[in-house]
Amino acid sequence: MIYKFKSPADGDVIMLGDNGDQLLRLIGHEPAAKGIIEPAQMAAAIAALEAAVAADEAPPAADAPDDSVALRQRVWPMVEMLRRSLAADVPVVWGV
């Protein structure tokens, strides 16, 4: 599945299924084909994503090469969308 998150306050954010599922779980939502994040939930969602990024950025072992995309890079567009949507008091939706 591909997620297309939409908000009147920002451009669309598109994520592949596994990344979108992970993001939704991090903010306390179960992955679903359709959904909504209300403005009242956004501050907690932003905090949850920032906490997950901080935990993900623990120093890796010295001998472990890391060519993957960091969690910070994957969730940054969504954090920005949530911030703009919260400021505009509008929801973020997907699958509609």
C-alpha positions, 0 to 999 in steps of 0.5 A, a space after each residue: 500500500 502507498 500512503 498519501 497524507 493530505 492537509 489543506 495547510 501543506 503539500 501531500 506527503 507520500 510514503 511506501 507502505 512499510 514506512 507509512 505503517 511504521 509512522 502510524 504506529 509511532 503516533 499511536 494509530 493502527 495502519 489503515 487504508 483511510 484515516 485522520 489525525 485531528 489537530 487535537 492529536 497533533 502535538 502528541 504525534 509530533 512529540 512521539 515522532 521526535 522521541 522516536 527519532 532521538 531513540 533511533 539516533 543512538 550511536 551505532 556500533 563502530 564496525 556497523 556500516 549504515 547505508 539506510 535512510 534514517 528515521 529522521 529523514 523518513 518522518 521529517 516531511 510528516 512532522 512538518 505537515 503536522 506542525 503546519 496543520 496544527 498551526 492552521 487547525 486543520 486535520 491530516 487525512 489519508 485514503 480519502 
